[in-house]
């Protein structure tokens, strides 16, 4: 047993990104350059406040909303 032991070798190893993933490989957080990818086959839960471009994501409002169609303006 050592750094290169083979009994529990990681399949689909990425030499180009940093990954934290489950044993099945269907849920992971990956850093690729300046991009962060989050994937969860069963969904992704975020607990606590979430901001996008310094705007609170939950409990937000939209601009340009008109009755009828389903298109809205940006988050304000």
Protein Blocks (a to p, Z undefined) as FASTA:
>chain_A
ZZkbcklccehiafkbccdddfkopaccddehjaccdddfkbpcdedjddeehiafbhpa
cehiaehiabdcddZZ
